[in-house]
């Protein structure tokens, strides 16, 4: 299958990005080094082009009803300009995808989904759209830039009259940005270093990207690839679909009970309610290595006797902490912070300790 290209593909190649296939797209994985880019976002400001993400518009009198049916969180609690983290449960206890729900107005919402799941999510939501909500897939028309880091407000404020410093976490606003009208600017973040997401039409992407790079120059802005995005999100203990949550993992096992609201009915809610009452048998935990080793996805997690008790779902060498960190599912008895576990690295069992997330405290 031919790789899709984001609108600014050629711009990233000209900036020297190493491009790799990711979720069906040709994407920049790094420009300089993962370490340099990671530290740039933690300490200053960086810009990610994450235009591969999917956006669906849900409109009309039945919009909220549809969102309530297919997502676990309670979207009825959203006010205008508020955002909610949620997930789409499947019919057998797993997760179709995790997503963001933006409320633009009482009858207009935007759903932001993972690139690898755009078609799957679209088909899934459409299947439940039996009451006539208006659905529009605008993924191919939109570009998305995530400007992240402690200097993001200063770097961007000159480009808009929107009050960026006053924008609370998980809210958004719409207005002129870099001379382009009707731009959505939000504050959700996937790095734990603060910052904003900027949604623009593809035809305005180059203008907005160039303006951000220019305005951010005095603050040391750099383009950042997917490599650093992964280490940044992992340090915060944020789940990555396909690794930490999948069609086989339940939101309760994944520690997403906080977005699973049983005061409404949604797909498979009865079975999940029963699972909650009975208690889960495995849980997603964060752990840090006590010995020099880097945990990797699919490595076995074992107990002191060498018996398998789980599996690593995400792992890396933390640039901020200088040690191996990871997430994985373990049996209940080993899920409490402080529990001693071992990660099997090339047939050697290396000691690790379960910790309370996030790894990097703000």
C-alpha positions in Angstrom: 0.0 0.0 0.0 1.4 3.4 -0.9 2.3 5.6 2.0 0.2 8.7 2.5 2.0 12.1 2.8 1.1 14.9 5.2 0.8 18.3 3.6 4.3 19.5 4.7 6.1 16.3 3.8 8.6 18.1 1.5 9.2 20.8 4.1 10.3 18.2 6.6 12.6 16.5 4.1 14.1 19.9 3.4 14.7 20.4 7.1 16.7 17.2 7.1 14.2 14.9 8.8 14.7 11.2 8.7 11.3 10.0 7.3 9.8 6.6 8.3 6.5 4.8 7.6 4.2 5.3 10.6 0.5 4.5 10.7 0.3 4.4 6.9 2.0 7.9 6.6 5.5 9.0 5.7 6.5 10.8 8.9 9.5 12.6 10.4 11.0 10.5 13.1 13.9 12.8 13.9 15.8 15.8 12.6 18.9 15.9 14.8 18.9 13.3 17.7 16.1 11.9 19.8 17.9 13.1 22.9 18.4 16.6 21.7 14.8 16.9 20.6 13.5 15.4 23.8 15.5 18.0 25.9 14.4 20.8 23.6 10.7 20.1 24.5 11.4 19.6 28.2 13.4 22.8 28.5 12.3 25.2 25.8 9.9 24.6 22.9 9.5 22.3 19.9 7.0 21.8 17.1 5.7 18.4 16.1 3.8 18.0 12.8 1.2 15.4 13.8 -1.0 16.0 10.8 -1.5 12.2 10.4 -4.0 12.3 13.3 -7.7 11.9 12.3 -10.5 14.4 12.8 -14.2 13.6 12.6 -17.0 16.2 12.9 -20.2 15.1 14.6 -23.1 17.6 14.1 -26.8 17.9 14.6 -29.4 17.2 17.3 -28.3 13.6 17.6 -24.5 14.4 17.9 -24.3 14.1 21.7 -26.4 10.9 21.7 -24.1 9.2 19.3 -21.0 10.2 21.2 -22.5 9.0 24.5 -23.3 5.6 22.9 -19.8 5.0 21.5 -17.5 6.5 24.2 -16.9 5.5 27.8 -16.6 9.0 29.3 -19.7 11.3 30.0 -19.7 13.8 27.2 -22.8 15.4 28.6 -20.6 17.1 31.2 -18.7 19.0 28.4 -19.4 22.8 28.0 -18.4 24.7 24.9 -14.7 25.0 24.3 -14.0 22.1 26.6 -12.2 18.8 25.7 -12.5 15.3 27.1 -10.2 12.3 27.0 -12.2 9.2 26.3 -12.1 5.8 24.5 -14.3 3.7 22.2 -14.9 0.4 23.8 -15.5 -2.6 21.6 -18.1 -5.4 22.2 -15.8 -7.9 23.8 -14.1 -5.9 26.6 -11.2 -4.2 24.6 -10.7 -0.7 23.2 -11.2 0.3 19.6 -9.2 3.5 20.1 -8.6 6.3 22.6 -9.6 9.8 21.5 -10.3 13.4 22.3 -13.8 14.9 22.2 -14.0 18.7 21.5 -17.3 20.4 22.1 -17.6 23.4 19.7 -21.3 23.9 20.5 -24.4 22.0 21.7 -24.8 20.4 18.3 -21.2 20.3 17.0 -18.3 18.2 18.2 -14.9 17.2 16.8 -13.4 13.8 17.6 -9.6 13.5 17.3 -8.5 9.9 16.7 -5.2 8.0 16.2 -3.8 7.9 12.7 -3.5 4.1 12.5 -7.2 3.8 13.4 -8.9 6.4 11.2 -10.8 4.0 9.0 -11.5 1.5 11.8 -12.9 4.3 14.0 -14.9 5.8 11.2 -16.6 2.4 10.4 -17.1 1.7 14.1 -18.8 5.1 14.9 -20.8 4.9 11.7 -22.2 1.5 12.7 -23.8 3.0 15.8 -25.0 6.1 14.0 -28.6 4.8 13.7 -30.4 8.1 14.8 -29.0 10.3 12.0 -26.2 12.4 13.5 -24.2 14.1 10.7 -20.7 12.6 10.4 -17.9 14.1 8.4 -14.4 12.8 8.1 -12.1 15.9 7.6 -8.8 14.0 8.4 -7.4 14.5 4.9 -8.2 18.2 4.8 -6.5 19.1 8.1 -3.0 19.7 9.4 -2.1 19.6 13.1 0.9 21.1 14.8 1.7 20.4 18.5 3.9 23.2 19.9 5.1 21.8 23.2 7.4 23.0 26.0 7.6 25.5 28.8 8.3 28.4 26.4 5.3 27.6 24.1 3.2 30.5 25.4 5.9 33.1 24.8 6.8 31.6 21.4 3.2 31.7 20.1 1.5 34.7 21.7 2.6 37.2 19.1 0.8 35.2 16.4 -2.7 35.5 17.9 -5.0 37.6 20.1 -6.3 34.5 21.8 -5.2 34.5 25.5 -2.8 31.5 25.4 -1.4 32.0 29.0 -5.0 31.9 30.3 -5.9 28.7 28.4 -6.6 26.0 30.9 -5.6 22.4 30.4 -8.1 20.5 28.2 -9.8 23.6 26.8 -9.6 25.2 23.4 -10.4 28.4 21.6 -11.0 29.4 18.0 -9.8 32.6 16.3 -7.2 34.1 14.0 -3.7 32.6 14.2 -0.8 33.7 12.1 -3.2 35.7 10.0 -5.4 32.7 9.3 -9.1 32.9 10.5 -11.0 30.2 12.4 -8.0 28.2 13.7 -8.6 25.9 16.6 -5.9 26.2 19.3 -6.1 23.7 22.2 -4.2 22.8 25.3 -4.2 19.0 25.8 -0.5 18.0 25.3 1.1 14.6 25.0 4.5 15.6 26.4 3.8 16.8 30.0 5.7 20.0 29.2 2.7 22.3 28.4 1.9 23.7 25.0 -0.7 23.8 22.3 -2.2 22.0 19.4 -3.0 24.1 16.3 -5.6 22.7 13.8 -5.4 24.4 10.3 -6.6 23.5 6.8 -3.9 22.0 4.6 -3.8 25.0 2.3 -2.8 27.2 5.3 -0.3 24.7 6.8 2.8 26.1 5.3 2.0 29.7 6.2 1.2 28.7 9.8 4.3 26.4 10.2 6.7 29.1 8.9 5.1 31.7 11.2 5.5 29.4 14.2 9.2 28.7 13.3 9.9 32.4 12.9 8.1 33.5 16.1 9.7 30.7 18.1 13.3 31.5 16.9 14.2 33.7 19.9 13.0 30.9 22.2 15.1 28.2 20.5 12.2 26.4 18.7 13.1 23.3 16.8 11.1 20.8 14.7 10.7 17.6 16.7 10.1 14.0 15.4 8.1 11.0 16.5 11.1 9.5 18.3 11.2 12.2 21.0 7.4 12.3 21.1 7.4 8.7 22.2 10.0 9.2 25.0 8.2 12.4 26.2 4.8 10.7 26.4 6.3 7.6 28.1 7.9 9.7 30.9 4.4 11.0 31.6 2.8 7.5 31.6 0.5 8.4 28.7 -0.9 5.4 26.9 0.0 4.7 23.2 -2.7 2.9 21.2 -1.4 -0.4 19.8 1.1 -0.7 22.7 -0.4 0.0 26.1 -4.1 -0.2 25.0 -5.4 -2.5 22.2 -8.5 -4.3 21.1 -7.7 -6.9 23.8 -7.1 -4.6 26.8 -10.0 -3.3 28.9 -10.2 0.3 30.0 -10.3 -0.9 33.6 -7.2 -3.0 33.2 -5.4 0.0 31.5 -6.1 2.3 34.5 -8.7 4.2 32.5 -11.5 3.7 35.1 -11.5 7.4 35.5 -12.9 7.9 31.9 -15.3 4.9 32.2 -18.6 6.3 33.6 -21.3 3.9 34.4 -24.0 6.4 35.0 -24.9 6.1 31.3 -25.1 3.3 28.9 -22.5 2.8 26.2 -21.1 -0.1 24.1 -20.5 -3.1 26.3 -21.1 -1.1 29.5 -22.9 -4.0 31.2 -19.9 -6.3 30.8 -17.4 -3.7 31.9 -19.6 -2.9 34.9 -19.4 -6.6 35.8 -15.7 -6.6 35.3 -15.4 -3.6 37.7 -17.5 -5.4 40.3 -15.5 -8.6 40.0 -12.2 -6.8 39.9 -9.6 -7.1 37.1 -6.9 -9.8 37.1 -4.1 -7.7 35.5 -3.3 -4.1 35.5 -1.2 -1.6 33.5 1.7 -0.3 35.6 4.7 1.9 35.3 8.1 0.5 36.4 11.7 1.7 36.5 14.7 -0.4 36.1 16.9 -0.9 39.2 19.7 -2.3 37.1 21.3 -1.0 33.9 18.9 -2.2 31.2 16.4 -0.9 28.7 13.0 -2.6 28.7 11.4 -3.1 25.3 7.9 -3.8 24.1 6.9 -7.6 24.4 9.8 -8.4 26.9 8.5 -10.7 29.6 8.0 -9.5 33.1 8.7 -12.2 35.7 8.7 -12.6 39.5 11.7 -13.5 41.6 11.2 -17.2 40.9 11.4 -16.5 37.1 7.7 -17.1 36.5 6.1 -14.9 33.9 3.6 -12.4 35.5 3.2 -10.0 32.6 4.6 -8.3 29.6 6.2 -4.9 28.7 4.0 -2.8 26.5 6.3 0.3 26.2 9.8 0.9 27.3 12.8 3.2 26.8 15.8 4.8 28.3 14.4 8.0 30.0 16.4 11.0 28.8 15.3 13.0 31.8 15.9 10.3 34.5 18.8 8.6 32.8 17.4 5.1 33.5 15.3 2.5 31.9 11.5 3.0 32.3 8.6 1.1 31.0 4.9 0.3 31.2 3.3 -3.2 31.1 0.6 -5.4 32.3 1.2 -7.5 35.5 -1.0 -9.7 37.6 -2.7 -7.9 40.4 -0.5 -9.0 43.3 2.5 -7.2 41.6 0.6 -4.0 40.6 1.1 -2.0 43.8 3.8 0.7 43.8 7.0 -0.6 45.4 6.5 -4.1 44.1 9.7 -5.8 42.9 9.5 -7.3 39.4 12.1 -8.4 36.9 12.3 -7.8 33.2 13.7 -10.5 31.0 16.3 -8.8 28.8 18.1 -11.2 26.5 17.5 -14.1 28.8 18.7 -12.2 31.9 16.2 -11.2 34.6 16.9 -7.6 35.5 15.4 -6.1 38.6 12.7 -3.3 38.4 10.3 -1.6 40.7 6.7 -0.7 40.1 6.1 3.0 40.6 3.2 5.4 40.7 2.9 7.3 37.3 4.1 9.7 36.0 7.8 8.9 35.9 8.7 12.6 35.6 6.8 14.7 38.2 5.9 18.1 37.0 
